[in-house]
Amino acid sequence: MSEQPPSDWTPAEQGLWTAFRRGETHDLRRFPDRNDNAFRTTVEPDGAEAEHADVDDPFSGHFWGPERTVRAEVIARLLLDGPVASPGRVAALKLVGARISGPLMLAGAEVSHYLELHRCRFDKKILISEARAGTIRLVGCRLRRLEASRLTTTGDLHLARCRIRYGIRLTDARIGTDLLLNQTRLGQDSYGRAVAADGLEVSRDLEADRLEATGELSLRSAQIGGRLSLRGAQLRGAPGGYAINAPRITVGHTLYLSGSVDSGWVNSGSVYGSGYGETTPPDAPTTPFRSHGRVRISDGRFDNACLITDAEFHLGPEEEFSLNRIQTPELRLTCRTPPTGRITLTRARIGNLVDTPGAWPENGAVGLTGFTYESLRPAEPFTVRQRIDWLENSLGEYQPEPYEQLAAALRRDGRDEDAREVQYAKQRRRRSTLPLPGRLWGLLQDATVGYGYRPGRAALWLLATWALGTLYFLTHHPAPLKADERPTWNPALFALSKVLPVVDLSQDGWNPDRAGQWVVAALVVSGWLLATTVVTSATRMLQRG
């Protein structure tokens, strides 16, 4: 291309040609010096948010005429076959406040120039599938559709504060640094997906704070090198569909499904918000993360943590929030309100489990089969009775592993008494699965020594049995076994010798009558049964040690 812009280009396009050579921003706004109010929000007295729209707002209904129109083919020509840079400058395409007419076709292209568009309107879709580029920044733009499957960038892809009517396709894309979707509003494509990004790779962070999406956020087998942040996002899946569908996702640092502090965004002109990393007051207003529809993050790997805090999951009766088989050093589940559907952690492997009693669904809508964790770190008081209820409500048929897992975690924290309480609950739950003889024997062990986890009961039962035997023989003196021998009679020692038959208390020289013999038999049988349960208790305690 020559050093002069084509004569058949419009003045707006010729101005862009000149700015491109110099690496400068070509601003077509009517009031370029005014504050960027279209990016800012204010809170009205009634609490509703209202956008300050003006003639330069790409989302308003104001007409933008030819003086603000640039053809998409002009942008493509500059990026692919543009003029050489002015001496001492780096050519770059920077455009603000323009209407882009026609589809921007860059599929398969090599885009070596920096591309940055602010507050622009696109009449047609952008097609950059299988293209290679450096950094692409579209901020505060109105788009119909972005097709970018298998796009490769060496730098960032910014789509912050955009409104994209028919969603984004980033299948198998490779982003060299960060992918930014903060405060973007997305509609859905013909398949009900707002973001189709299966197989996406992002070398660093994927930030989608305060994202608003109508349609599925699909990130199947995606790989995020840093953080995946959805703080304050508002997701609404198609009826009966997914709000988030991200099985086998890998996150190199932390997944955030949490609230967003309002003070970081209200009246902030930054696409990153502000205030993160600073200490915020505990009563600071926030916008919770909200999702309507199923959420699937099964088989995910989160190398630092999975944080689910200040989040709302609105699920139907047959819908679930699936965390099956995830692996992470820490899972934090501290939502203010529990999911309305079911949450499952089948065969998930966790280091620290940080939770609150009110964050779990009620009525048994929890799946914990094969769920393992190293330690419990509740964010607020969580009693052992509540833990047992949490466990038992999650189980259909009896399974010993969840009880053993909970007891082991409690013992690692030095809570041996609570661990015994869990083991006791396990035995009582197991009893219901046994045949009748086993249930009867279990009832006896429960009543006497609490399956070995209530050993104090045995002493009480032995004491009661001995007392009853003593009372009986106080009024029923037996005859001597030999007429010429009359040992000293002691009803208390006689009863004790029968309750503890292996102990010789020199009371064997007496011959009870018929009724007394039945009493003696009852004392002996009771003694042996109690001794058996005590041995069982001791054996369990030794095995635990």
C-alpha positions as CSV (number, residue, x, y, z in Angstrom):
1,M,0.0,0.0,0.0
2,S,1.3,3.5,-0.8
3,E,2.0,6.2,1.7
4,Q,-1.2,8.0,0.8
5,P,-4.7,6.6,1.8
6,P,-6.8,5.3,-1.1
7,S,-8.8,8.1,-2.7
8,D,-12.1,6.1,-2.6
9,W,-12.0,5.8,1.2
10,T,-14.2,8.0,3.3
11,P,-12.7,10.8,5.5
12,A,-13.2,8.6,8.6
13,E,-11.3,5.7,6.9
14,Q,-8.5,8.0,5.6
15,G,-8.1,9.3,9.1
16,L,-7.8,5.7,10.4
17,W,-5.1,5.1,7.7
18,T,-3.1,8.0,9.0
19,A,-3.5,7.0,12.6
20,F,-2.5,3.4,11.8
21,R,0.8,4.5,10.4
22,R,1.6,6.6,13.4
23,G,0.3,4.0,16.0
24,E,-2.2,6.6,17.3
25,T,-5.8,6.3,18.4
26,H,-8.4,7.4,15.8
27,D,-11.3,8.7,17.9
28,L,-14.6,9.2,16.0
29,R,-16.7,10.1,19.1
30,R,-18.7,13.3,19.0
31,F,-17.5,14.3,22.4
32,P,-14.1,12.6,22.8
33,D,-13.1,14.7,25.8
34,R,-16.1,13.7,27.9
35,N,-15.8,11.2,30.7
36,D,-16.4,7.6,29.7
37,N,-19.8,7.6,31.3
38,A,-21.1,4.7,29.3
39,F,-18.7,2.4,31.3
40,R,-19.9,3.8,34.6
41,T,-22.9,3.0,36.7
42,T,-24.6,4.8,39.5
43,V,-27.0,3.6,42.2
44,E,-30.3,5.5,42.1
45,P,-32.1,6.2,45.4
46,D,-34.4,3.1,44.8
47,G,-31.3,0.9,44.4
48,A,-31.7,0.3,40.7
49,E,-28.6,0.6,38.5
50,A,-29.0,3.0,35.5
51,E,-26.5,3.5,32.7
52,H,-25.6,7.1,31.6
53,A,-26.2,6.9,27.9
54,D,-25.1,9.6,25.5
55,V,-24.6,10.0,21.8
56,D,-21.2,8.2,22.0
57,D,-22.6,5.2,23.9
58,P,-22.4,2.2,21.5
59,F,-25.3,0.6,23.3
60,S,-27.7,3.4,23.0
61,G,-30.1,4.0,20.1
62,H,-28.4,7.1,18.8
63,F,-27.8,7.1,15.0
64,W,-24.2,7.0,13.9
65,G,-23.8,8.3,10.3
66,P,-21.2,8.0,7.6
67,E,-18.9,10.4,9.5
68,R,-18.5,7.6,12.1
69,T,-18.6,4.6,9.8
70,V,-15.6,2.4,8.9
71,R,-16.0,-0.6,6.6
72,A,-14.8,-3.9,8.0
73,E,-12.8,-4.5,4.8
74,V,-10.8,-1.4,5.5
75,I,-9.8,-2.7,9.0
76,A,-8.9,-6.1,7.4
77,R,-6.8,-4.4,4.7
78,L,-4.9,-2.3,7.2
79,L,-4.2,-5.3,9.4
80,L,-3.2,-7.6,6.6
81,D,-1.7,-5.3,4.0
82,G,-1.4,-1.9,5.6
83,P,1.1,0.9,4.9
84,V,4.5,1.0,6.5
85,A,4.8,2.8,9.8
86,S,5.8,6.4,9.9
87,P,9.5,6.8,10.7
88,G,10.1,6.2,14.4
89,R,6.6,4.8,15.0
90,V,5.1,1.3,15.3
91,A,2.0,0.7,13.2
92,A,-1.1,-0.2,15.2
93,L,-4.8,-0.1,14.7
94,K,-6.5,1.8,17.5
95,L,-10.1,2.9,16.9
96,V,-12.7,4.5,19.2
97,G,-16.4,5.3,18.7
98,A,-16.8,3.9,15.2
99,R,-19.5,1.9,13.5
100,I,-18.0,-1.1,11.7
101,S,-20.1,-2.0,8.7
102,G,-20.0,-5.4,7.2
103,P,-18.4,-8.6,8.5
104,L,-14.8,-8.5,9.7
105,M,-13.2,-11.5,8.0
106,L,-9.8,-12.4,9.4
107,A,-10.2,-16.2,9.4
108,G,-6.8,-17.9,9.0
109,A,-5.0,-14.6,8.9
110,E,-1.6,-13.6,10.3
111,V,-2.3,-10.4,12.2
112,S,1.0,-9.0,13.4
113,H,-0.2,-5.5,14.3
114,Y,-1.7,-4.5,17.7
115,L,-5.5,-4.3,17.5
116,E,-7.5,-2.2,20.0
117,L,-11.1,-1.1,19.5
118,H,-13.1,0.9,22.1
119,R,-16.8,1.6,22.2
120,C,-17.4,0.5,18.6
121,R,-20.5,-0.9,17.0
122,F,-20.3,-3.9,14.7
123,D,-23.1,-4.5,12.3
124,K,-22.0,-8.0,11.4
125,K,-20.1,-10.8,13.1
126,I,-16.3,-11.0,13.6
127,L,-14.7,-14.0,12.1
128,I,-11.1,-14.7,13.3
129,S,-11.1,-18.5,13.4
130,E,-7.7,-20.1,13.0
131,A,-6.0,-16.8,12.9
132,R,-2.7,-15.9,14.6
133,A,-2.4,-12.6,16.4
134,G,-0.5,-10.7,19.1
135,T,-2.9,-8.8,21.4
136,I,-6.5,-8.1,20.5
137,R,-8.5,-5.7,22.7
138,L,-12.2,-5.1,22.1
139,V,-13.5,-3.0,25.1
140,G,-17.0,-1.7,25.5
141,C,-18.0,-2.7,22.0
142,R,-21.3,-4.0,20.7
143,L,-21.0,-7.1,18.6
144,R,-23.4,-9.5,17.0
145,R,-21.1,-12.6,17.2
146,L,-17.5,-13.5,17.6
147,E,-16.2,-16.6,15.8
148,A,-12.7,-17.3,17.1
149,S,-12.3,-21.1,17.2
150,R,-8.6,-22.2,17.1
151,L,-7.5,-18.6,17.4
152,T,-3.9,-18.3,18.6
153,T,-2.6,-15.1,20.3
154,T,0.8,-14.4,21.8
155,G,-0.7,-11.7,24.0
156,D,-4.1,-10.9,25.6
157,L,-7.6,-11.3,24.3
158,H,-9.8,-8.6,25.9
159,L,-13.5,-8.6,25.4
160,A,-14.4,-6.6,28.5
161,R,-17.6,-4.6,28.9
162,C,-18.8,-5.7,25.5
163,R,-22.3,-6.8,24.6
164,I,-22.3,-9.7,22.2
165,R,-25.8,-10.6,21.1
166,Y,-25.2,-14.2,19.8
167,G,-22.3,-15.2,22.0
168,I,-18.6,-16.2,21.6
169,R,-17.0,-19.2,20.0
170,L,-13.5,-19.9,21.3
171,T,-13.2,-23.7,20.8
172,D,-9.6,-24.9,20.9
173,A,-8.3,-21.3,21.0
174,R,-4.9,-20.6,22.5
175,I,-4.5,-17.4,24.4
176,G,-0.9,-16.5,25.1
177,T,-1.5,-14.5,28.3
178,D,-4.9,-13.4,29.7
179,L,-8.5,-13.7,28.5
180,L,-10.7,-10.9,29.9
181,L,-14.5,-10.9,29.9
182,N,-15.2,-8.7,32.8
183,Q,-18.7,-7.0,32.8
184,T,-19.5,-8.4,29.4
185,R,-23.1,-9.3,28.5
186,L,-23.6,-12.3,26.3
187,G,-26.6,-13.8,24.5
188,Q,-26.7,-17.3,23.2
189,D,-26.1,-19.0,19.8
190,S,-28.5,-21.3,18.1
191,Y,-27.3,-24.2,20.3
192,G,-28.0,-22.3,23.5
193,R,-24.4,-21.5,24.3
194,A,-23.2,-18.0,25.4
195,V,-19.6,-19.1,25.4
196,A,-18.5,-22.2,23.4
197,A,-14.9,-22.6,24.6
198,D,-14.3,-26.4,24.8
199,G,-10.6,-27.2,24.6
200,L,-9.6,-23.5,25.3
201,E,-6.1,-22.9,26.6
202,V,-5.2,-19.7,28.5
203,S,-1.6,-19.4,29.6
204,R,-2.5,-17.1,32.5
205,D,-5.8,-15.8,33.9
206,L,-9.4,-16.0,32.6
207,E,-11.3,-13.2,34.3
208,A,-15.0,-13.0,33.8
209,D,-16.0,-11.0,36.8
210,R,-19.6,-9.6,36.7
211,L,-20.1,-11.5,33.4
212,E,-23.8,-11.6,32.4
213,A,-24.6,-14.6,30.2
214,T,-27.9,-16.0,28.9
215,G,-26.9,-19.4,27.7
216,E,-24.4,-22.1,28.5
217,L,-20.8,-21.3,29.6
218,S,-19.1,-24.3,28.0
219,L,-15.4,-24.9,29.0
220,R,-15.1,-28.6,28.6
221,S,-11.4,-29.8,28.9
222,A,-10.3,-26.2,29.1
223,Q,-6.9,-25.4,30.6
224,I,-6.3,-22.2,32.5
225,G,-2.8,-21.6,33.7
226,G,-3.7,-19.1,36.4
227,R,-7.0,-18.1,37.9
228,L,-10.5,-18.6,36.6
229,S,-12.6,-15.8,38.2
230,L,-16.4,-15.6,37.9
231,R,-16.8,-13.2,40.9
232,G,-20.2,-11.6,40.8
233,A,-21.1,-13.3,37.5
234,Q,-24.8,-13.7,36.6
235,L,-25.4,-16.9,34.5
236,R,-28.6,-18.2,33.2
237,G,-28.6,-21.4,31.2
238,A,-31.2,-22.4,28.7
239,P,-34.3,-24.1,30.3
240,G,-33.2,-27.6,31.4
241,G,-29.6,-26.9,30.3
242,Y,-26.3,-25.9,31.8
243,A,-25.3,-22.6,33.3
244,I,-21.7,-23.9,33.5
245,N,-20.6,-27.0,31.6
246,A,-16.9,-27.5,32.4
247,P,-16.0,-31.1,33.0
248,R,-12.3,-32.0,33.0
249,I,-11.2,-28.4,33.4
250,T,-7.8,-27.7,34.7
251,V,-7.0,-24.5,36.6
252,G,-3.4,-23.8,37.6
253,H,-4.3,-21.6,40.5
254,T,-7.8,-20.9,41.9
255,L,-11.4,-21.1,40.8
256,Y,-13.6,-18.3,42.1
257,L,-17.4,-18.8,42.1
258,S,-18.0,-16.0,44.6
259,G,-19.4,-12.6,45.2
260,S,-17.9,-9.3,44.0
261,V,-17.6,-6.2,46.2
262,D,-19.6,-3.4,44.6
263,S,-17.2,-0.7,45.6
264,G,-14.6,-2.3,43.2
265,W,-16.8,-1.6,40.2
266,V,-19.3,1.2,40.8
267,N,-18.0,4.3,39.0
268,S,-14.8,2.5,38.1
269,G,-13.5,3.2,34.6
270,S,-11.1,0.2,34.7
271,V,-12.0,-3.1,33.0
272,Y,-10.3,-4.8,35.9
273,G,-12.5,-3.0,38.5
274,S,-10.7,-1.8,41.6
275,G,-10.3,-2.6,45.3
276,Y,-9.1,-6.3,44.9
277,G,-6.3,-7.1,47.2
278,E,-7.5,-4.4,49.7
279,T,-9.2,-5.1,52.9
280,T,-12.9,-4.5,52.6
281,P,-15.4,-3.9,55.5
282,P,-17.3,-7.1,56.5
283,D,-20.6,-5.3,55.8
284,A,-19.6,-3.9,52.4
285,P,-22.3,-4.5,49.7
286,T,-21.6,-7.2,47.3
287,T,-23.1,-8.8,44.2
288,P,-23.3,-12.6,44.7
289,F,-22.3,-15.1,42.0
290,R,-25.6,-16.4,40.6
291,S,-26.4,-19.3,38.3
292,H,-29.7,-20.5,37.0
293,G,-29.4,-24.0,35.6
294,R,-27.2,-27.1,36.0
295,V,-23.5,-26.7,36.9
296,R,-21.0,-29.3,36.0
297,I,-17.3,-29.1,37.0
298,S,-16.8,-32.8,37.3
299,D,-13.2,-34.2,37.0
300,G,-11.8,-30.7,37.4
301,R,-8.3,-30.0,38.8
302,F,-7.7,-26.8,40.8
303,D,-4.1,-26.6,41.9
304,N,-4.6,-24.0,44.6
305,A,-8.2,-23.9,45.7
306,C,-11.8,-24.0,44.6
307,L,-13.7,-21.1,46.3
308,I,-17.5,-21.2,46.3
309,T,-18.4,-18.3,48.5
310,D,-21.3,-15.8,48.5
311,A,-22.8,-17.8,45.6
312,E,-26.4,-18.7,44.7
313,F,-27.2,-21.9,42.7
314,H,-30.8,-21.9,41.5
315,L,-31.4,-25.5,40.4
316,G,-34.6,-27.4,39.5
317,P,-35.7,-30.5,41.4
318,E,-33.9,-32.8,39.0
319,E,-30.8,-30.5,38.5
320,E,-27.5,-30.7,40.3
321,F,-24.3,-28.9,41.0
322,S,-21.7,-31.6,40.1
323,L,-18.2,-31.6,41.6
324,N,-17.7,-35.3,41.1
325,R,-14.1,-36.4,41.1
326,I,-12.6,-33.0,41.4
327,Q,-9.1,-32.6,43.0
328,T,-8.0,-29.6,44.9
329,P,-5.9,-28.7,48.0
330,E,-8.9,-26.7,49.4
331,L,-12.6,-26.6,48.7
332,R,-14.3,-23.6,50.4
333,L,-18.1,-23.9,50.4
334,T,-19.5,-21.0,52.5
335,C,-22.6,-19.9,50.6
336,R,-25.2,-17.9,52.5
337,T,-28.0,-20.0,51.0
338,P,-27.7,-23.6,50.0
339,P,-28.3,-24.7,46.4
340,T,-31.9,-25.4,45.7
341,G,-31.1,-28.7,43.9
342,R,-28.5,-31.4,44.6
343,I,-24.8,-31.0,45.1
344,T,-22.6,-34.1,44.5
345,L,-18.9,-34.7,45.4
346,T,-18.7,-38.4,44.4
347,R,-15.1,-39.6,44.6
348,A,-13.8,-36.0,44.9
349,R,-10.4,-35.7,46.6
350,I,-9.9,-32.6,48.8
351,G,-7.2,-31.4,51.2
352,N,-9.0,-28.8,53.4
353,L,-12.7,-28.8,53.5
354,V,-13.8,-25.3,54.6
355,D,-17.6,-25.1,54.9
356,T,-20.6,-24.0,57.0
357,P,-23.7,-26.0,58.0
358,G,-26.0,-23.7,56.0
359,A,-24.1,-24.0,52.7
360,W,-25.2,-27.6,52.1
361,P,-28.6,-28.6,50.6
362,E,-31.2,-30.1,52.9
363,N,-33.4,-33.1,52.6
364,G,-30.6,-35.4,51.6
365,A,-29.7,-33.5,48.4
366,V,-26.0,-34.2,48.8
367,G,-23.9,-36.9,47.2
368,L,-20.7,-37.9,49.1
369,T,-20.0,-41.4,48.0
370,G,-16.2,-41.9,47.9
371,F,-15.6,-38.3,48.9
372,T,-12.3,-38.0,50.7
373,Y,-10.7,-35.0,52.5
374,E,-7.7,-34.6,54.7
375,S,-9.0,-32.1,57.3
376,L,-12.1,-30.2,58.3
377,R,-11.8,-26.4,58.7
378,P,-15.4,-25.1,59.2
379,A,-15.8,-21.4,58.7
380,E,-18.3,-21.3,61.6
381,P,-19.4,-23.8,64.3
382,F,-20.2,-27.2,62.9
383,T,-21.1,-29.7,65.6
384,V,-20.4,-33.4,65.3
385,R,-24.1,-34.1,65.4
386,Q,-24.6,-31.8,62.4
387,R,-21.7,-33.6,60.7
388,I,-23.4,-36.9,61.2
389,D,-26.7,-35.6,59.9
390,W,-24.8,-34.1,56.9
391,L,-23.3,-37.5,56.2
392,E,-26.4,-39.6,56.8
393,N,-28.6,-37.4,54.7
394,S,-26.3,-37.9,51.8
395,L,-26.4,-41.7,51.8
396,G,-29.0,-43.9,50.4
397,E,-28.0,-47.4,51.3
398,Y,-25.5,-47.9,54.2
399,Q,-21.9,-47.4,53.2
400,P,-19.1,-47.6,55.8
401,E,-16.5,-45.5,53.9
402,P,-18.0,-42.0,54.5
403,Y,-18.2,-42.7,58.3
404,E,-14.6,-43.9,58.3
405,Q,-13.5,-40.9,56.3
406,L,-15.2,-38.5,58.7
407,A,-13.9,-40.2,61.8
408,A,-10.3,-40.3,60.4
409,A,-10.4,-36.5,59.7
410,L,-11.7,-35.8,63.2
411,R,-8.9,-37.9,64.8
412,R,-6.3,-36.1,62.7
413,D,-7.6,-32.9,64.3
414,G,-7.3,-34.4,67.8
415,R,-11.1,-34.7,68.2
416,D,-11.1,-38.4,69.4
417,E,-14.4,-38.1,71.3
418,D,-16.2,-36.8,68.1
419,A,-14.6,-39.5,66.1
420,R,-16.0,-42.1,68.5
421,E,-19.4,-40.5,68.1
422,V,-19.2,-41.0,64.3
423,Q,-18.2,-44.6,64.7
424,Y,-21.1,-45.2,67.0
425,A,-23.5,-43.6,64.4
426,K,-21.9,-46.0,61.8
427,Q,-22.7,-49.1,63.8
428,R,-26.3,-47.9,64.5
429,R,-26.8,-47.3,60.7
430,R,-25.2,-50.7,59.9
431,R,-27.6,-52.5,62.2
432,S,-30.6,-51.7,60.0
433,T,-29.0,-53.7,57.2
434,L,-28.5,-56.9,59.2
435,P,-30.9,-59.9,59.5
436,L,-33.1,-60.2,62.6
437,P,-30.6,-62.1,64.8
438,G,-27.9,-59.6,63.9
439,R,-30.2,-56.7,64.7
440,L,-31.2,-58.2,68.0
441,W,-27.5,-58.7,69.0
442,G,-26.8,-55.1,67.8
443,L,-29.6,-53.8,70.0
444,L,-28.1,-55.5,73.0
445,Q,-24.7,-54.1,72.3
446,D,-26.1,-50.7,71.7
447,A,-28.1,-50.8,75.0
448,T,-25.2,-52.1,77.0
449,V,-22.0,-50.5,75.8
450,G,-23.0,-48.5,72.7
451,Y,-21.1,-50.9,70.4
452,G,-18.0,-50.4,72.4
453,Y,-18.1,-46.6,72.1
454,R,-20.0,-46.2,75.3
455,P,-18.0,-48.4,77.7
456,G,-19.3,-46.6,80.8
457,R,-22.7,-48.3,80.2
458,A,-21.2,-51.7,81.0
459,A,-20.3,-50.6,84.5
460,L,-23.8,-49.3,85.1
461,W,-25.4,-52.5,83.8
462,L,-23.0,-54.7,85.9
463,L,-23.8,-52.5,89.0
464,A,-27.5,-52.8,88.3
465,T,-27.4,-56.5,87.8
466,W,-25.3,-57.0,91.0
467,A,-27.7,-54.8,93.0
468,L,-30.8,-56.7,91.9
469,G,-29.1,-60.0,92.7
470,T,-28.1,-58.7,96.1
471,L,-31.7,-57.5,96.9
472,Y,-33.1,-60.9,95.9
473,F,-30.7,-62.9,98.1
474,L,-31.2,-60.6,101.0
475,T,-34.6,-62.1,101.4
476,H,-33.9,-65.6,100.0
477,H,-31.2,-67.2,102.1
478,P,-30.1,-70.4,100.3
479,A,-29.4,-73.6,102.3
480,P,-25.8,-74.8,102.7
481,L,-24.5,-77.1,100.0
482,K,-23.3,-79.5,102.7
483,A,-25.3,-80.0,105.9
484,D,-22.1,-80.2,108.1
485,E,-20.6,-77.1,106.6
486,R,-22.0,-73.7,107.1
487,P,-19.9,-71.0,105.5
488,T,-20.4,-67.3,106.3
489,W,-23.3,-65.9,104.3
490,N,-22.9,-62.6,102.4
491,P,-25.7,-61.9,99.8
492,A,-23.7,-59.1,98.2
493,L,-20.6,-61.3,97.6
494,F,-22.7,-64.2,96.5
495,A,-24.4,-62.1,93.8
496,L,-21.1,-60.6,92.7
497,S,-19.6,-64.1,92.4
498,K,-22.3,-65.0,89.9
499,V,-22.1,-61.8,87.9
500,L,-18.3,-62.3,87.7
501,P,-18.2,-66.1,87.6
502,V,-14.4,-66.2,86.9
503,V,-13.8,-64.6,90.3
504,D,-13.7,-66.8,93.4
505,L,-15.2,-64.9,96.4
506,S,-15.6,-68.0,98.7
507,Q,-19.4,-68.2,98.2
508,D,-19.6,-71.5,96.4
509,G,-20.9,-73.5,99.5
510,W,-24.6,-72.5,99.0
511,N,-27.4,-74.3,97.3
512,P,-30.2,-71.9,96.1
513,D,-33.8,-73.2,95.7
514,R,-35.5,-73.6,92.4
515,A,-36.3,-69.9,92.0
516,G,-32.9,-69.0,93.3
517,Q,-31.3,-71.2,90.6
518,W,-33.0,-69.2,87.9
519,V,-31.8,-66.0,89.4
520,V,-28.3,-67.4,89.6
521,A,-28.5,-68.4,85.9
522,A,-29.7,-64.9,84.9
523,L,-26.8,-63.4,86.8
524,V,-24.2,-65.7,85.2
525,V,-25.6,-65.2,81.6
526,S,-25.8,-61.4,82.1
527,G,-22.2,-61.3,83.4
528,W,-20.9,-63.3,80.4
529,L,-22.7,-61.1,77.9
530,L,-21.5,-57.9,79.5
531,A,-18.0,-59.3,79.6
532,T,-18.2,-60.2,75.9
533,T,-19.2,-56.7,74.9
534,V,-16.5,-55.2,77.1
535,V,-13.9,-57.4,75.3
536,T,-15.4,-56.2,71.9
537,S,-15.0,-52.6,73.1
538,A,-11.4,-53.1,74.1
539,T,-10.6,-54.8,70.8
540,R,-12.0,-51.9,68.8
541,M,-10.1,-49.4,70.9
542,L,-6.8,-51.4,70.4
543,Q,-7.5,-51.6,66.6
544,R,-8.1,-47.8,66.4
545,G,-4.8,-47.3,68.3
